[in-house]
Amino acid sequence: MNLLLGVLLGLGLGIGLVFLLEYLDVSIRTPEDLKKKGWQPLSIIPSMDSQLLSQSKVQDSNLKLDEHLVAYLNPRSSVAEGYRRLRTNLQYARLDKPLKSFVVTSPNPKEGKSTTAANLAITFAQAGINTLLVDTDLRRPSIHRLFGLPKEPGLINYLFGKCEFKEIVHDSGIKDLSIIPCGIIPPNPSEVLAAPQTHELIEKLKGMYDIVIFDSAPVLAVTDASIVSTQVEGTLLIILAGTTVMDELEHSIEQLERVNARVLGVAMNNFDIKRAYGSYYGQYKSRYYGYYGYYTYGHHSTEKKSKKKKSTV
């Protein structure tokens, strides 16, 4: 009898703990969490599992692309399709005229904004759109690393008068995609981004390319993204599923709107449908993974068994 009571008590405590943790979890876990607040996600980007990333490593030996650039290295995957859907929705974000420039940011560090910006730039280029990706994350730049390019000369080298403009525009190795890396790290990033010469350069770039994408520092950490957002046509916010808190997203939007920035929308990164819905996985599988071509775009069923790896750059 005592053994039975012990088992029942342990089971009850375990179930209670699960419900308590569920209650205390205030992160944005599912697309429905966004919809409750009136936000329709522009795209739901699935998690990149270890098998997908290992496949990406061997796809193209001529380029030094990071394995997370699956839009180019593994274009038939469901993750790549998530980026293409994001591109399509951004293309229709403005009904009056095509979107020419926008900044990609996130509420906090390590939520995948740089990886998203890089893959998104690739999808625009794949559509035959003359694309420029500029690294304006002047504190933790990573775009050069993702594309296997030198960090210098870059944006800050040019703004400080250390090189010519033609020296900072790097060929990504992908047709229709050019890169301007950060360059040297300035001691005063916010002041540099707010300077008149930076604004003049941004205007020049918008006139040279069909679309210009700026990767910027997180909104809540520093003012950099807010500054850049006032010089472009829109801002895309990236959130990390199961990590970003709703208050953080709302505060980010409030901060951007305070400087009259136009928020284009929110994209959910690293979405793991099994983790999000648990035993209800089957009910939502076709709605999300099926909807995004989980199998029709060549994402092998064996990948489901592979360990998930976050895109947190």
Secondary structure, DSSP 8 states (H G I E B T S, - for coil): -HHHHHHHHHHHHHHHHHHHHHHH--B--SHHHHHHTT---SEEEE-EEHHHHHHHHTS-TTS---TT-HHHHSTTSHHHHHHHHHHHHHHTS-SSS---EEEEE-SSSSSSHHHHHHHHHHHHHHTT--EEEEEE--SS--HHHHTT--S-S-HHHHHTTSS-HHHH-EE-SSTTEEEE---S--S-HHHHHHSHHHHHHHHHHHHHSSEEEEEE--TTT-SHHHHHHTTSS-EEEEEETTTSBHHHHHHHHHHHHHTT--EEEEEEEEE-HHHHHGGGHHHHHIIIIITTTTTTTT--GGGGGS-EE----
